[in-house]
Amino acid sequence: MMTGSILEGRTIGTVAIVGNGPVSEADAPLIDEADMVLRFNSAPALGAAGQRVDVLMLNRARVYMSKRINPLALHRAPEVWVNDTEENGRVDWLFERECKPRYLGLGLKDKARQQLKRFDPFETSQPTSGASIIAEFLDVLPETKIHLFGFTHQGKQHTHDWTAEKQWVEQLIDEGRIVRHLTPGPLVRRSLTGKLEYWLRFLEKRAKHYLHNKLLHSSASTKRRIFGRDA
């Protein structure tokens, strides 16, 4: 089982999987009511669409360095799951110490590929982290009700088959295995206090990153991966 301590000894009746798409004001309170909340990568909705994050799931650790990252997610998440092997996913000295990530390997993506075969028979695409964790939870938490928020099944990455994943999710919805929340109406907005906390944490994380990775600890090869060729 790929999961760690966050699931051990807990009864998880509901899990909220929050994508990076829009979330309505009406749906936002439902996120924090779930027994477990999982968010992805930059987690832009945290602090507006709910305040909780039990797991932050990254495609690779280098996503930590993206300017789009939500520093509240890094600060609040008890666990960070990297959807890759440690060899591929590990790039950042500070990341290891602040986030204590768990590297999930390639098993989740393989499970997702098996599920997506019906809609992508040539297996030409790379499953998203969303599809990967849905496939995993369906396997290891079969009695848990999965609720999706902010899932639009579209994006700029051409390596993903968004249509196949949408068809798969819609089949799961029809089967009653998951619930997708797409309530129309005004979208969530961060409060003034929330904006202040966001930017304070952003400055903190960026300063720590620069100090520890560029000046103190990272090797030349890691610096090039994080900061570019001329670092």
N, C-alpha and C positions, 0 to 999 in steps of 0.2 A: 504494500500500500504506500503510495507516494506521499501521503499527507503526514503531517507532523503533529506536534503537541496541541495545536489549536482544535483538533478534532477529538483528541483523546479524552475519554471520560465525560463527554458532553452528549446530550441528546439534542440533535439538530432537526427540528421539525420543518423549519423553513430556512432557505438560504436566498439572499438577495444578491444577484450578480449584476453589477452596475457597469454598463458599457460607457463609452465616451461620447455617445450621442445625446441629444436633448432629453431632458426629463421635465415633466410638467409639475407645476406647483401642487396639483391635486395628488400626484403619485409620490412626491418626495417623502411625506411622513411614513409611508409604508416601508421605506428602506430601513429605517432605524428600528422598526418593529420586528424585523427578521431575527432569527436566532444567530445567524452568521451573515456578515456582509463582506463581499469580495469585490474589489475594484481593480482596474487595469492601468498600467503604464502611467500616463500623466494624470489620471484620476481627476479630470477638470471639475466634476460636479461635487466633489467632497467639500463640505462647508456651505453648500447651497442646497443640493439634493441630499439631505441627510448629513449627519455629523460623524457617523461611525464608519470604521474600516477595520475589520478583523484580519484581512489578508489583502496585501497589495501584490498583484501578479504582474510580473514584467516578462516581456519576450526575451530580453537579455539585460544583464546588469547595466549595460551602457545607456539604456534608456534613462537611468538615474541622472545622467548628465544633461539630458535634454532641457532646454530652457522652458519647455512646456510643462515640466514636471510640477505637480502640486506638492509643495513642501509640507503641507498639512498631512498628506498621506504618508510621507516618509516619517514624519514625526509621530503619528498616531498608530500606525500599523504595528501590531505585535509580531506579525510574521510577514516576510516578503518571499514569494515563490517565484523563482526564475524558471521559465518554461524552456529550459535548454540544459545541456550538460555544463558542468563547472568549467571544463576546458574552453568551451565556446562562449559561455555567458559571463565569465568573470573578467572584469577589466579594471576595477576601481578599488584602491586600498581603503579609502574611507567608507565606501559602501559596505564592505565586509564587516566593519566594526560598528557602524551605526544601525545597520538593518539586519544583520545576522541572517542572510538569505538561505533558503533551502533550494537546492538545484534539483529540478524535477526530472532531468534527463529527456529522453525522446519518447517515452512510453505514452504520454498523454496525446501527443500528436499522432502516434500510430493508432491509438484508439479512435481518434476523430476521423482519421482516414478510412478506417473500416466502416464507420457510420456514414461517411459521405460518398462511399462507392456507388450507392444507388443513384446519386445525382451528379457525380463526377467520375464516370466509369474509367477514364483514362488516368486518373490520379495525377493530374498535371499541376495541381495547385498545392499551396502550403496552408494547412489549417490555421485559422486564427487562434489566438490565446483563448478567445471566448468559446469557440467550438471545442478546443482541447479540454477546457475545464468542465464544460457541459457534459462531454463524453465521459470524463472521469467521475463526476458526481453521479451520473446515471448508473455507473458501474459500482462505485463503493458506497454510495448513499442512496440505494434504490427506494427507500421509504420517505426520503426527504422531498418536500415540495420546492421546486426551483422557480424563482420569480426573476424575470429579466427586466431590467430598466435601462433605457438609453441604448437599446439595440436597434439600429437602423439597417444593418447588413449592407453597408456601403462604405467605401473608403478609397483613398488614393493608391493604396498598395495593389499593384497588378499581380502580385504573387498569390493572392487569395482569390478563391472562387466565391464571391459574395452571393451569387445567385444560388449555387448549390447549398451553401450554408443556410440561406433564408428558406429554401424548400425543406431542408431537414428540420429546422426549427418549427416551421409551420406544421409539419407532420407530427412532431412531438406535442404541439399545442392541441391538434386535433385528437391525439391519443390521450390527452389529459395529463401528460407527464410533466409539462412545464406551463407556466403562465407568463405571457409577455404583456407588459404594461405600456400602452401607447395612448394614454388619456389626452385628448386635445385641450387646448386652453393655454394660458400664460405659462411661460417657462420659469423655472426657479431662478432667483437672483440672490447673490451674496449680500448680506447686510453690511453696513458700514463697519461694525465691529469685526465681522468676518473678513472684510477686505484688509483691515489693519493687521489682523493676525496673519493673514496670508502673506503679506509683504514682509513682515518682520521675520517670519520663518524662511521666506525665500532668500532674504539677505543673509541670514544665518547659514543656510545650507550652501549657498554659493561661496561665501567667504571660507567656510571650512573646506569645501572641495578644492578651492584654489590653493589654500595654504598647504593642505596635506598632500594633494596629488601633484601639483605643479612644482611646489617648492621643496617638499620634504621627502616624500616616500616613493613615488612611482618611478619605475624604470623608464629609460628613454623610449622603449618600444610602447609602453603603456601610455606615456604622455602623447606620443604621436597618434595613438588610436583615439584618445579622448580630445586632444586639443588641435590636432591637425599636423601636417607634415613639418611645418616650420616652427613648432613649439620648442 
